[in-house]
Amino acid sequence: MEEVEDAVDGERAELEATVDRLRTELEGVRTAMRTRAVIEQAKGVLVERLGCAPERAFDELVRRSQDGNRKLALVAADLVAAAAPPPAAREAPPEPAPAASPEPEPEPEPGPATAAGPPAAPVEPVRGADAAGAEDEGALAARFHLAAAALATASGPDEVAEQLHRTALGPLGAQALALAVREPDDALRLVGAHGVTSRQLSQWQRIPPHTRVPLTEAVRTDRPVWVGDRREFASRYPDLTGEDLVPGSTVCALPLHAGGRLLGALKIGWADRRPPDPAVTAHLAALADLAADALLRLFDALPSAAPSAPGAPPVASAGALEPAGTPWFRAVLDGLLDPVLLLRTVRDQDGKVTDLRVEHANAPTVDLAGRDAAELRGRRLTELYPGMVASGTFDRLRTAAADGIPYRGEAERYVETVAGSTRSSAMTVHATPFQDGLLLTWRAHDERDRRIAQLAQTARLARVGTWEWHPGERRITCSDGVPQLFGAPTGTAGLDPRAALDAVAPADREAVRTAARALLDGRTPVIADFAVRAADGRRDLRALGEATRADDGRLLALSGVVQDVTPWRRAEQALNDTRDRLADQRRRTEDEQRAVRALQQALMRAPAGRPVPGLDTAARYLPAERERKVGGDWYDLLDLPDGTVLLAVGDVSGHGLPAAGVMSQLRYALRGIAYDGAPPGQLLDRLDRMLCHQRADHIAAVTVARLDPRTGHLAWARAGQLPPVLIHDGTARTLDPPPGLVLGVTPRAHRPTAELHLAPGDTLLLHTDGLVERRSPGAGSDAGTARLLRACADYRAAPDPGALADHLLRRLGGPNPFDDICLLAVRRRDA
C-alpha cells in the first residue's frame, strides 16, 4: 500500500511540476507581449541613430542588456524615454488642504517610498535615484513607456490596474490603487483595483456624487488631490468612518481624461508618508491619462455606451463594461419567472441590422434545445435558431429592432433541429426595443405535455406503474407494463384479480388477501410486499393502495401503485451476504489479533535472566494505533555467563501471526547463539543466514549490542536499524553507525562490529523506527531523530531509564498511528 501511495504522490508531483512550468511559460509570453511595443520603439530609435537594419538594432539592444546586466525591456525603455519624452501632463497643482487641518508631522527627507506589502511581482529599477533620493526624470520617463506598452495589451480594468502598479507605481513605493468611472448621475463606480481587499472592493462598488472622498473631489475639481497622512485624512473627511478604499498613509487621487472627456478618477496609496513632489505629480498625471486611454479602449471594444445627459460633459457609460448592463438590471431579469434574452443588434457597414446577438440571458432561461443561459450568451440568433429564420419570425424581430416597434407574436409552433433531433413547442413570443436591441421573452404552452412525458419516463426508470379498481368491475385498470409484472402477455390491457392472485408466490398470498381486506374495510394507506412467478424467474413487488369513499361512506374506488423492487431486493440480499462475510472476517481477524497480542506479550514477558548489577534498565513496547494489527517489533535484554549483557531491538516486516512467528524465531535464535561469546556483527550474520535459508517472506531490521557493566565496554552492530542514542553529561547524540544490510536479503552480507566506552552515568537508548518516523510531510527519520535528541537533552529529572522512556514517548507522540514502537533504555550506574 505504501508503494502505491508513493507512486501516486510521485505522479501528482510530476503533474504539479508540469502545470507550474506551463504557467511560467504562459506568464513569460504575456510579459513579452506587454514589452514588445517598447522594444520595437527602441529598435526604431537605434535604426535612425546608427543607420542600420532592424536586426542589427535588436542585436545592439541585446548587447547593451548583457553589458549592463539589465533586462532588455528596461534598456529599451531608457532609449525610448531619451528619444521621446512622455507628453507633458496637465499643469494642475494639488488641491490644498483645508485651513482647519492640523499641523502635519515633520516630513522625512525626500526618498523612494516603501510599500507596506510586497508588490504583485518583483520590479527591477529602471535607473535609480540621485543622492538626495529624488526621482530621476529619466527613470520616470522610462517607466512611463513601460506602462504604455503594458496597458496597450490589457484585456480588462483589473489588468489595467495590475500593470500600472507593476510597471510604474510599484517602483514609486505605491502599495495599492483603484480605478473608478463616472456614471450618468456623476456617481463613481469602481471598475478595477490592485492591492485592495475584497471586503473594501465590495463596500465601495459605487460612490454617490455627494460623498466627499478624494476620488469624488478629483472628479469635481478636475485636480489631483493629495492627503499627506491619516490624521490629515480624518480632518478633511470627518464624516467618513471605517476603513478607506485604498490602504496607505499617503493617498493621491487624480482625474482620468481620455478622448476629450473626464472619464473618472484614479486613487493611489502609499504605506509611508509621501510628499507631493512636482515631478512625481506630473508623472502620475501622465500615467492617469494612460490608464484613461486604456479604459476608453476597453469601452469602445464593447457595445455602445449610453448617451450622456443633456448639458453634462460626455462620459463613457460604466455599464458598458458589463455586456448585460448594470448588476441591478440583471438582478431584475433574474427575478422573473419567464425566460428573457437581452439582444444587441449586429449591423453592417451601412448601419443596417443584419443579426441579433445574445448579450445576456436571465437565470430561468432554458430554450427549446435545452440550452441554459451560459450556453446562449454571446451567440447570434441565426446561429442558435435557424428554424426561426426559416419561419420568418427572425425577420420580424430584426424589423422590430431596426424600427423600435414592439413585436407581439401569437401562439405559434416553433421547430428546431438540434444534434439531428427535431424538437417543437407552441410558444408566444414578445420582443420590446431596448437601447440598441431587444428584450425578448417567451412562454411555452405545452408544458403539461412535457411534464406528462417526464412522469412517464420517471415511472419507467423507477419500475413503477399505477392500478385502479371500481366496485362491480371484473378487471383492474393498469398502466402500461403492470400486467407483465404478473406474468400476463405483452399487450394485455388490464389485469384479472384472480389471475393476479394466482401469480403471487403461495407463501405470500395470505398477506395479499389481508391487504385487500384492509383496503375494502377503509384502512388506508396499505403497503404489501410479495413475490410473483414471472417468465424470467422470481420477481419481488411492492404494492401501495388507498381507498376513495363518498361522504356517506360508500366505496368509490381502490387505487395505488405497484413497483418492481427486484433489483433492490437482490442488492439488499447481496449487501446482507457481504455484511455476513465481513462480520465473519472481522471475527477471524480479531481472533488472530488476540492470538498475536497474547503471543507477543508472552514473548516480551519471558524471563530475561537475573538483574544485572551496575545497570538500570527499562523497556517499552507500543503497538500501532490505527493499523489495528500487531507487528513484528521486539526487544531483548539478557545477562550472559561471562558477565556481559545482551541488548537487542528488532523490527520484522509485516503484521499479524506470520510477522510474530518470524519475530519469535529471531529472538530465541539470537538468545541461543549469544552464549558462545561471538561479537554482535557475527551474531547478525548468523541470523541472516538462518532467515535466508528458511526463504521467509519477511525482512528484519535488528540492532544487537553486548555491554560489560563492569568496564563500560560496548560492542554493537546493526542490520538496517537506526543507530542507538548515547546520553552523556546531559547531551545526546546518535552513535556513528557501521554499515549493515537488513536481514533476509542475502546470506553473504557482512556486518562489522563497532565499539565504544560507556562512562558511569551514561544512558544508551535502542529503538525501532516507529519512535521517530511518521507518515506526514517533514516527518522523516532525520527530522524524527533530531526531535528525539532534543527530547533527550531536555530531560532534567532523576537518572531513571523508565521515567526517561515515558518522557520520550510523550514528547514524540507515542503511540505511532501507523507503526509499532520498541524502546530499550540502559543506564550504567555511577561507580
C-alpha positions in Angstrom: 0.0 0.0 0.0 2.9 2.4 0.8 4.4 1.7 -2.7 1.0 2.7 -4.3 0.8 5.9 -2.2 4.4 6.7 -3.1 3.6 6.2 -6.8 0.5 8.4 -6.7 2.5 11.1 -4.8 5.2 10.9 -7.5 2.6 11.2 -10.3 1.0 14.2 -8.5 4.4 15.9 -8.0 5.2 15.4 -11.7 1.8 16.8 -12.7 2.2 19.8 -10.4 5.7 20.5 -11.9 4.3 20.4 -15.4 1.5 22.8 -14.6 4.0 25.1 -12.9 6.2 25.0 -16.0 3.4 25.7 -18.3 2.1 28.6 -16.1 5.7 30.1 -16.1 5.9 29.8 -19.9 2.5 31.4 -20.3 3.4 34.3 -18.0 6.6 34.7 -20.0 4.7 35.0 -23.2 2.3 37.6 -21.7 5.2 39.6 -20.4 6.9 39.5 -23.8 3.7 40.8 -25.4 3.5 43.7 -22.9 7.1 44.8 -23.6 7.1 44.2 -27.3 5.9 47.7 -28.1 8.7 49.5 -26.2 11.3 47.1 -27.7 10.1 47.8 -31.2 10.2 51.6 -30.5 13.8 51.3 -29.2 14.8 49.4 -32.3 13.4 52.2 -34.4 15.5 54.7 -32.4 18.6 52.7 -33.0 17.8 52.2 -36.7 17.7 56.0 -37.1 20.6 56.7 -34.8 23.0 54.0 -36.1 21.7 53.9 -39.7 21.4 50.1 -39.5 18.9 47.4 -40.2 16.3 46.4 -37.6 18.1 43.1 -37.0 21.3 44.9 -36.2 19.4 47.3 -34.0 18.0 44.4 -32.0 21.5 42.8 -31.6 22.7 46.2 -30.2 19.8 46.2 -27.7 20.8 42.7 -26.6 24.5 43.7 -26.3 23.6 46.7 -24.1 21.3 44.5 -22.0 24.1 41.9 -21.4 26.8 44.5 -20.8 24.7 46.3 -18.2 23.2 43.1 -16.8 19.7 44.6 -17.1 16.5 43.4 -18.7 16.1 44.0 -22.4 12.8 45.9 -21.8 14.3 48.3 -19.3 17.2 49.1 -21.7 14.7 49.7 -24.4 12.6 51.9 -22.2 15.6 54.1 -21.4 16.3 54.6 -25.1 12.7 55.5 -25.9 12.5 57.8 -22.9 15.6 59.7 -24.0 14.4 60.0 -27.6 10.7 60.6 -26.9 9.9 62.1 -23.5 6.4 61.4 -22.3 3.7 64.0 -23.1 3.6 66.9 -20.7 1.0 66.4 -18.0 -1.6 69.0 -17.4 -0.3 71.6 -15.0 -2.8 71.4 -12.2 -1.5 72.0 -8.7 -2.7 69.6 -6.0 -5.7 70.8 -4.1 -4.5 72.5 -0.8 -5.6 71.1 2.5 -8.4 72.9 4.4 -7.2 75.7 6.7 -8.6 73.7 9.7 -6.2 70.9 9.1 -3.9 70.2 12.0 -0.2 70.9 11.6 1.3 67.9 9.8 4.1 66.0 11.4 7.7 66.7 10.3 8.3 65.1 6.9 11.3 62.9 6.3 13.9 63.7 3.7 12.6 63.0 0.2 13.3 59.5 -0.9 11.8 56.5 -2.6 8.6 55.3 -0.8 8.4 51.8 0.5 5.2 49.8 0.2 3.7 48.2 3.2 3.3 44.9 1.4 5.1 43.2 -1.4 4.2 44.3 -5.0 2.4 41.9 -7.3 5.7 40.9 -8.9 9.3 42.0 -8.5 10.0 45.2 -10.3 13.6 46.0 -11.4 14.6 49.7 -11.1 14.9 51.4 -14.4 17.7 53.8 -13.5 17.6 54.7 -9.9 17.5 57.9 -7.8 20.1 60.7 -7.2 22.0 61.1 -4.0 19.2 63.2 -2.4 16.7 60.4 -3.1 14.7 62.4 -5.7 13.2 60.5 -8.5 15.4 60.6 -11.7 13.4 62.2 -14.6 14.9 59.6 -17.0 13.7 56.8 -14.8 10.2 58.3 -14.6 10.1 58.6 -18.4 11.3 55.0 -18.9 8.6 53.8 -16.6 6.0 55.8 -18.5 6.9 54.0 -21.7 6.9 50.6 -20.0 3.5 51.3 -18.6 2.2 52.5 -22.0 3.4 49.2 -23.6 1.8 47.1 -20.9 -1.5 48.9 -20.8 -1.9 48.6 -24.6 -2.4 44.9 -24.2 -4.6 44.9 -21.1 -7.8 42.9 -21.5 -9.8 44.3 -18.6 -9.8 47.1 -16.0 -8.3 44.9 -13.3 -5.4 44.1 -15.6 -5.0 47.8 -16.3 -4.6 48.4 -12.6 -2.3 45.5 -12.1 0.1 46.5 -15.0 0.0 50.1 -13.9 1.3 49.1 -10.5 3.7 46.5 -11.8 5.5 48.8 -14.3 5.2 52.3 -12.9 3.6 52.8 -9.4 5.3 49.8 -7.6 8.8 51.3 -8.2 7.5 54.5 -6.6 6.6 52.6 -3.4 2.8 52.6 -4.0 1.1 49.7 -2.4 -2.4 49.9 -3.9 -4.6 51.7 -6.4 -8.2 51.8 -7.6 -9.9 53.0 -10.9 -13.4 54.5 -10.9 -15.5 55.7 -13.8 -18.3 58.2 -13.9 -21.9 57.2 -14.2 -24.6 59.4 -15.8 -25.6 60.7 -12.4 -22.0 61.7 -11.6 -21.6 58.8 -9.2 -18.4 56.9 -9.4 -18.3 53.1 -9.9 -15.3 51.0 -9.1 -14.1 49.1 -12.2 -10.6 48.0 -11.4 -8.2 47.7 -8.5 -4.9 46.3 -7.3 -3.8 45.7 -3.7 -7.3 46.4 -2.4 -9.0 43.8 -0.2 -12.2 42.0 -1.5 -14.1 43.4 1.5 -13.2 47.0 0.6 -14.0 46.4 -3.1 -17.4 45.1 -2.1 -18.2 48.1 0.2 -17.0 50.7 -2.2 -18.5 49.5 -5.5 -20.5 52.7 -6.1 -19.7 56.1 -4.6 -22.6 58.6 -4.7 -21.6 62.0 -6.0 -22.4 63.8 -2.7 -19.9 61.6 -0.8 -16.8 63.7 -0.1 -13.8 61.5 -0.6 -10.5 62.0 -2.6 -11.9 60.3 -5.7 -15.1 62.4 -5.9 -13.1 65.6 -5.2 -10.6 64.8 -8.0 -13.6 64.4 -10.4 -15.4 67.5 -9.1 -12.4 69.8 -9.1 -10.5 68.2 -12.1 -7.3 68.4 -10.0 -5.0 66.0 -8.2 -5.9 65.5 -4.5 -3.1 64.7 -2.1 -3.7 63.7 1.6 -0.4 63.5 3.5 -1.3 61.1 6.3 -4.2 59.5 8.2 -4.5 62.5 10.6 -5.0 64.9 7.7 -7.4 62.4 6.1 -9.5 62.3 9.3 -9.6 66.1 9.4 -10.5 66.6 5.8 -13.2 63.9 5.7 -14.6 63.8 9.3 -17.9 62.1 8.2 -16.0 59.1 6.7 -16.0 56.2 9.2 -14.5 52.7 8.8 -11.6 51.7 6.5 -10.7 53.7 3.4 -11.0 52.1 0.0 -7.3 52.3 -0.8 -5.0 51.4 2.1 -2.0 53.6 3.0 -0.8 56.6 4.9 -0.5 59.0 2.0 -3.1 58.8 -0.7 -3.4 60.7 -4.0 -6.5 60.9 -6.3 -6.1 62.1 -10.0 -8.7 62.7 -12.6 -8.8 60.4 -15.7 -9.0 62.2 -19.1 -9.4 60.4 -22.4 -11.0 61.3 -25.7 -11.7 64.8 -24.6 -13.8 63.7 -21.6 -13.4 63.3 -17.9 -13.7 59.6 -17.6 -13.3 59.1 -13.8 -10.5 59.1 -11.2 -7.5 57.1 -10.1 -6.6 56.7 -6.4 -3.1 55.6 -5.2 -2.0 54.7 -1.7 1.5 54.7 -0.1 2.3 52.9 3.1 4.8 55.7 4.2 4.4 59.4 4.1 4.9 60.7 0.5 5.2 64.5 -0.1 3.7 65.7 -3.4 6.9 66.2 -5.4 6.1 68.2 -8.6 8.0 65.8 -11.0 6.3 62.8 -9.5 2.9 64.5 -9.6 3.3 65.3 -13.3 4.4 61.7 -13.8 1.3 60.4 -12.0 -1.0 62.7 -14.1 0.6 61.3 -17.3 0.1 57.7 -16.0 -3.5 58.6 -15.2 -4.1 59.6 -18.8 -2.5 56.4 -19.9 -4.9 54.4 -17.7 -7.9 56.5 -19.0 -6.9 55.7 -22.6 -6.7 52.0 -21.8 -10.2 52.1 -20.2 -11.7 54.0 -23.1 -10.2 51.4 -25.5 -11.9 48.7 -23.4 -15.2 50.7 -23.5 -15.1 51.1 -27.3 -14.5 47.3 -27.7 -17.9 46.7 -26.1 -21.4 47.6 -27.2 -22.0 51.4 -27.5 -22.3 53.3 -24.3 -25.4 55.0 -23.1 -25.6 58.7 -24.1 -24.7 61.4 -21.7 -27.4 63.5 -20.0 -28.2 66.8 -21.8 -25.8 69.5 -20.7 -23.5 67.1 -18.9 -19.9 66.5 -20.1 -19.6 63.5 -22.3 -18.8 60.4 -20.3 -18.4 56.7 -21.1 -21.1 54.6 -19.5 -19.8 52.4 -16.7 -22.5 50.0 -17.6 -20.8 49.4 -20.9 -18.1 47.4 -19.0 -20.7 44.7 -18.5 -22.4 43.5 -21.7 -25.6 42.8 -19.8 -25.8 46.2 -18.2 -25.6 47.1 -14.6 -25.9 44.5 -11.8 -29.3 45.7 -10.6 -30.8 45.3 -14.0 -29.5 41.8 -14.3 -30.9 41.0 -10.9 -34.4 42.3 -12.0 -34.2 40.0 -15.1 -33.2 37.0 -13.0 -36.1 37.5 -10.7 -38.7 37.0 -13.5 -40.4 33.6 -14.0 -40.2 33.6 -17.8 -37.0 33.4 -19.9 -35.6 36.8 -21.0 -32.9 37.4 -23.6 -31.2 40.8 -23.9 -30.3 41.1 -27.6 -27.9 43.6 -29.2 -28.1 44.5 -32.9 -25.4 43.4 -35.3 -25.1 46.0 -38.2 -23.3 46.1 -41.5 -21.1 49.0 -42.7 -24.3 50.9 -43.8 -25.8 50.6 -40.3 -28.4 48.0 -41.4 -29.4 45.4 -38.8 -28.2 42.0 -40.0 -28.5 39.9 -36.9 -29.1 39.9 -33.2 -26.6 38.7 -30.6 -27.5 37.4 -27.1 -25.8 39.7 -24.7 -27.4 38.4 -21.6 -29.9 35.6 -20.6 -31.6 35.6 -17.3 -31.5 32.7 -14.8 -34.8 31.0 -15.8 -33.7 30.7 -19.5 -33.8 27.3 -21.0 -34.6 27.3 -24.7 -36.2 24.7 -26.9 -32.9 22.9 -27.4 -32.4 22.6 -23.6 -29.6 25.2 -23.6 -29.3 27.4 -20.5 -28.2 31.0 -20.1 -24.4 30.3 -20.1 -24.7 28.4 -23.4 -26.6 31.3 -25.2 -24.6 34.3 -24.2 -22.5 35.9 -27.0 -24.1 33.8 -29.8 -26.3 35.1 -32.7 -29.9 34.2 -33.3 -29.2 33.0 -36.8 -26.7 30.6 -35.3 -28.9 29.5 -32.5 -32.3 29.2 -34.2 -32.2 28.5 -37.9 -35.8 27.4 -37.7 -36.8 30.9 -36.6 -35.1 32.3 -39.7 -37.0 29.8 -41.9 -40.3 30.6 -40.3 -40.0 34.4 -40.8 -40.0 35.2 -37.1 -36.4 36.3 -37.2 -37.2 38.9 -39.9 -40.0 40.3 -37.7 -37.6 40.6 -34.8 -35.0 42.3 -36.9 -37.6 44.8 -38.1 -38.6 45.5 -34.5 -35.0 46.2 -33.5 -34.5 48.5 -36.5 -37.7 50.4 -36.3 -38.1 50.4 -32.5 -41.6 48.9 -32.7 -42.5 46.1 -30.2 -43.3 42.7 -31.6 -46.2 40.7 -30.1 -46.4 37.2 -31.6 -49.3 34.9 -31.1 -49.1 31.2 -30.0 -47.1 29.6 -32.8 -45.4 26.3 -33.3 -41.6 26.6 -33.3 -39.5 23.8 -34.6 -35.7 23.4 -34.2 -33.3 20.6 -35.1 -30.6 20.1 -32.5 -27.9 17.3 -32.9 -30.1 15.6 -35.5 -33.2 15.6 -33.3 -36.3 17.7 -34.1 -37.9 19.5 -31.2 -41.0 21.6 -31.3 -43.1 23.6 -29.0 -46.1 26.0 -29.1 -44.9 29.4 -27.7 -46.0 33.0 -27.5 -43.0 35.4 -28.2 -42.8 39.1 -27.2 -40.0 41.5 -28.1 -39.6 45.0 -26.8 -37.0 47.5 -28.1 -34.3 48.2 -25.5 -31.3 50.5 -26.2 -29.7 49.2 -29.4 -31.5 45.9 -29.3 -34.4 43.9 -27.9 -35.7 42.3 -24.8 -37.1 39.0 -25.9 -39.3 36.8 -23.8 -41.4 33.7 -24.5 -43.8 31.4 -22.8 -44.4 27.7 -23.8 -47.9 26.4 -23.9 -47.2 22.6 -24.0 -45.6 22.4 -20.6 -48.3 20.0 -19.4 -47.4 17.6 -22.2 -43.7 17.8 -21.4 -44.4 17.1 -17.7 -46.6 14.1 -18.5 -43.8 12.7 -20.6 -41.3 13.3 -17.8 -43.6 11.5 -15.4 -43.9 8.5 -17.8 -40.1 8.4 -18.1 -39.8 8.5 -14.3 -42.2 5.7 -13.9 -40.4 3.6 -16.4 -37.0 4.2 -14.9 -38.3 3.6 -11.4 -40.2 0.4 -12.5 -43.4 1.9 -11.1 -47.0 1.5 -12.5 -50.5 2.6 -11.4 -53.6 0.5 -10.9 -57.3 1.3 -10.1 -60.4 -0.8 -9.4 -64.0 0.2 -9.1 -66.7 -1.9 -7.3 -68.6 -4.1 -9.7 -65.8 -4.2 -12.3 -64.2 -7.6 -13.1 -60.8 -6.2 -14.1 -58.2 -3.9 -12.6 -57.3 -1.0 -14.8 -53.4 -0.7 -15.0 -50.8 1.5 -16.7 -48.5 0.0 -19.3 -46.2 -2.7 -18.0 -48.1 -3.6 -14.8 -49.9 -6.7 -16.3 -46.5 -8.0 -17.5 -45.2 -7.9 -13.9 -47.8 -10.5 -13.0 -46.9 -12.8 -16.0 -49.5 -11.5 -18.5 -48.5 -11.5 -22.2 -47.2 -8.3 -23.7 -50.1 -6.0 -24.9 -52.6 -7.2 -22.2 -54.9 -4.4 -21.1 -56.0 -4.6 -17.5 -55.5 -7.4 -15.0 -57.8 -10.1 -13.8 -57.8 -10.2 -9.9 -57.9 -14.0 -9.7 -55.0 -14.3 -12.3 -53.0 -11.7 -10.3 -53.5 -13.6 -7.1 -52.5 -16.9 -8.8 -49.3 -15.3 -9.9 -48.3 -14.4 -6.3 -46.0 -16.9 -4.6 -48.0 -19.3 -2.4 -46.2 -18.1 0.8 -47.3 -14.5 0.2 -50.9 -15.0 -0.9 -52.4 -14.7 2.5 -50.5 -11.4 3.1 -52.0 -10.1 -0.2 -55.5 -11.1 0.8 -55.1 -9.4 4.2 -54.0 -6.2 2.5 -57.0 -6.3 0.1 -59.4 -6.8 3.0 -57.8 -3.8 4.8 -58.5 -1.6 1.8 -62.1 -2.7 1.5 -62.6 -2.0 5.2 -61.4 1.5 4.7 -58.0 1.3 6.3 -55.6 3.3 4.1 -53.0 3.5 3.0 -51.9 -0.1 2.8 -48.5 -1.5 1.8 -47.9 -5.1 0.7 -44.6 -6.8 -0.2 -44.8 -10.1 -2.1 -43.2 -12.2 -4.7 -44.6 -13.3 -8.1 -43.7 -16.0 -10.6 -42.5 -14.5 -13.8 -41.2 -15.8 -17.1 -37.6 -14.7 -16.2 -37.9 -16.1 -12.7 -39.0 -14.8 -9.3 -39.8 -11.1 -9.0 -40.3 -9.0 -5.9 -43.1 -6.4 -6.0 -44.3 -3.7 -3.6 -47.9 -2.5 -3.9 -49.3 0.6 -2.3 -53.1 1.3 -2.2 -55.7 3.6 -0.8 -59.5 3.7 -0.8 -61.6 6.6 -2.1 -65.0 6.9 -0.4 -68.0 9.1 -0.7 -69.3 11.4 2.0 -71.8 8.7 3.0 -69.1 6.1 3.4 -69.7 4.3 0.1 -66.6 2.8 -1.5 -65.9 4.5 -4.8 -62.6 3.1 -5.9 -59.4 1.4 -4.8 -56.2 2.8 -6.4 -52.5 2.8 -6.0 -49.1 2.0 -7.4 -47.1 -1.2 -7.8 -43.3 -1.2 -8.1 -40.9 -3.8 -9.2 -38.3 -3.9 -6.4 -36.4 -7.0 -7.6 -33.1 -5.1 -8.2 -33.3 -3.6 -4.7 -34.2 -6.9 -3.1 -31.3 -8.6 -4.8 -28.9 -5.8 -3.9 -30.2 -5.9 -0.3 -29.6 -9.7 -0.2 -26.1 -9.2 -1.7 -25.4 -6.5 0.9 -26.6 -8.8 3.7 -24.4 -11.6 2.4 -21.4 -9.1 2.2 -22.1 -7.9 5.8 -22.2 -11.5 7.0 -18.9 -12.2 5.3 -17.3 -9.0 6.7 -18.6 -9.9 10.1 -17.1 -13.3 9.9 -13.8 -11.9 8.5 -13.8 -9.4 11.4 -14.3 -12.1 13.9 -11.4 -14.1 12.4 -9.2 -11.0 12.3 -10.0 -10.2 15.9 -9.2 -13.7 17.0 -5.9 -13.6 15.1 -5.1 -10.2 16.7 -5.9 -11.5 20.1 -3.7 -14.5 19.5 -0.8 -12.4 18.2 -1.1 -10.0 21.1 -1.1 -12.9 23.5 2.0 -14.4 21.8 3.8 -11.1 21.7 3.1 -10.3 25.3 4.2 -13.8 26.3 7.4 -13.3 24.4 8.1 -9.8 25.8 7.4 -11.1 29.4 9.6 -14.1 29.0 12.3 -14.4 31.7 15.3 -12.2 30.8 17.7 -13.6 33.3 18.9 -12.2 36.7 19.0 -8.5 37.4 22.4 -7.2 36.3 24.5 -5.4 38.9 25.6 -1.9 37.8 22.8 -1.4 35.3 19.4 0.3 35.4 17.1 -0.8 32.6 13.7 -0.1 31.2 11.8 -1.2 28.1 8.6 0.0 26.4 6.5 -1.6 23.6 3.6 0.3 22.0 1.6 -1.3 19.1 0.5 0.8 16.2 -2.7 2.9 17.0 -4.5 2.9 13.6 -3.5 -0.3 11.9 -5.2 -2.4 14.5 -2.7 -5.2 13.7 0.2 -6.4 15.8 3.5 -6.0 14.1 6.9 -7.7 14.5 8.8 -5.2 16.7 10.6 -6.7 19.7 13.3 -6.1 22.2 15.5 -8.3 24.4 17.8 -7.9 27.4 19.7 -11.0 28.7 22.6 -11.4 31.1 25.3 -13.8 29.8 27.6 -16.2 31.7 30.7 -14.1 31.0 29.2 -11.2 32.9 28.1 -9.2 29.8 24.6 -8.2 28.9 22.9 -8.8 25.5 20.8 -5.8 24.3 18.7 -6.1 21.1 15.8 -4.4 19.3 14.3 -5.6 16.1 11.5 -4.9 13.6 10.1 -7.7 11.3 8.3 -6.5 8.2 4.5 -7.1 8.0 1.8 -7.6 10.7 -0.1 -10.5 12.1 0.8 -14.0 13.0 3.4 -14.5 10.3 5.4 -11.5 11.4 5.0 -12.5 15.1 6.3 -16.0 14.2 9.4 -14.7 12.5 10.0 -12.3 15.3 9.9 -15.2 17.9 12.3 -17.2 15.8 14.8 -14.4 15.5 14.5 -13.5 19.2 15.1 -17.0 20.5 17.7 -17.8 17.9 19.7 -14.7 19.0 19.4 -15.8 22.6 20.8 -19.2 21.7 23.8 -18.2 19.7 24.7 -15.3 22.0 26.1 -17.7 24.6 29.2 -18.6 22.6 30.6 -15.1 23.0 30.6 -14.1 19.4 30.7 -10.3 18.6 27.4 -8.7 17.6 28.3 -8.4 13.9 28.8 -12.2 13.7 25.5 -12.8 15.6 23.6 -10.8 12.9 25.4 -12.6 10.1 24.2 -16.0 11.6 20.7 -14.7 12.0 20.8 -13.5 8.3 21.9 -17.0 7.1 19.1 -18.6 9.1 16.4 -16.3 7.7 17.6 -16.6 4.1 17.8 -20.4 4.4 14.2 -20.6 5.5 13.1 -18.5 2.5 10.9 -16.4 4.6 8.7 -13.7 3.0 9.9 -11.2 5.6 12.9 -9.0 6.2 14.1 -7.7 9.5 15.9 -4.7 10.9 17.9 -5.5 14.1 20.4 -3.8 16.4 22.4 -6.0 18.7 24.8 -4.9 21.4 27.0 -6.6 24.1 27.6 -4.4 27.2 30.1 -5.2 30.0 28.6 -3.3 33.0 31.9 -3.6 35.0 34.1 -1.8 32.4 31.5 0.0 30.3 32.8 -1.6 27.1 30.1 -1.7 24.5 30.3 -3.7 21.2 27.4 -3.3 18.8 26.3 -3.9 15.2 23.2 -3.2 13.2 21.2 -4.7 10.3 19.2 -1.8 8.7 18.1 -0.4 12.1 18.6 3.2 13.2 21.7 3.7 15.4 21.3 3.9 19.2 21.4 7.2 21.1 24.0 7.9 23.8 23.2 10.4 26.6 26.4 11.7 28.2 26.6 14.6 30.7 23.2 16.0 29.6 23.9 15.9 25.9 22.6 13.3 23.4 24.0 12.1 20.1 23.5 9.1 17.8 26.3 6.6 17.6 28.2 6.6 14.3 26.6 3.6 12.5 28.7 0.9 10.9 27.4 -0.5 7.6 24.7 -3.1 7.9 22.2 -4.6 5.5 18.8 -5.7 6.7 18.3 -9.4 7.4 16.7 -11.6 4.8 18.2 -10.2 1.6 21.4 -12.2 1.0 23.3 -14.7 3.2 26.7 -13.3 2.1 26.4 -9.9 3.8 29.0 -9.0 6.4 28.3 -6.6 9.3 31.2 -5.1 11.2 31.1 -4.6 15.0 31.6 -1.1 16.4 33.0 -0.4 19.9 32.9 2.4 22.4 33.0 3.0 26.2 30.1 3.9 28.4 31.1 6.1 31.3 29.3 5.8 34.7 26.0 7.7 34.4 25.8 7.3 30.6 22.5 6.1 29.2 22.1 4.1 26.0 18.8 4.1 24.0 18.0 1.3 21.5 14.8 1.9 19.5 12.9 0.9 16.4 12.0 3.4 13.6 8.4 3.7 14.8 9.6 6.0 17.6 10.9 8.7 15.2 9.2 8.2 11.8 5.7 9.5 11.0 3.7 9.4 7.7 3.4 13.2 7.3 5.4 15.9 5.4 8.6 16.8 7.2 8.4 13.8 9.5 11.2 11.5 8.1 13.7 9.7 10.1 16.2 12.6 10.1 13.7 15.1 11.4 12.4 12.5 13.9 15.9 11.7 15.2 16.5 15.4 15.7 13.4 15.7 17.8 14.5 12.6 19.7 17.9 14.2 20.5 16.2 17.4 21.7 13.8 15.5 23.9 16.7 13.6 25.4 18.6 16.8 26.1 15.5 18.4 27.7 15.2 15.6 30.3 16.2 17.0 33.6 14.7 14.6 36.1 16.4 12.0 38.2 18.5 9.5 36.1 15.8 6.8 35.8 15.6 4.9 32.5 11.9 4.2 33.0 11.0 7.8 33.6 13.2 8.8 30.6 11.4 6.3 28.3 8.0 7.7 29.4 9.2 11.3 28.8 10.4 10.4 25.3 7.1 8.7 24.3 5.1 11.8 25.5 7.4 14.2 23.6 7.4 12.2 20.4 3.7 11.5 20.3 3.5 7.8 21.1 1.9 5.6 20.1 2.6 6.0 16.4 -0.6 5.8 14.4 0.9 3.6 11.7 3.9 1.7 13.2 4.9 -0.2 16.4 7.4 1.3 18.8 10.1 -0.6 20.8 12.4 1.3 23.2 15.1 -0.1 25.4 16.9 2.2 27.8 20.1 1.1 29.7 21.9 3.3 32.2 25.3 2.5 33.7 25.2 3.3 37.4 27.7 5.7 38.9 30.7 4.0 40.5 
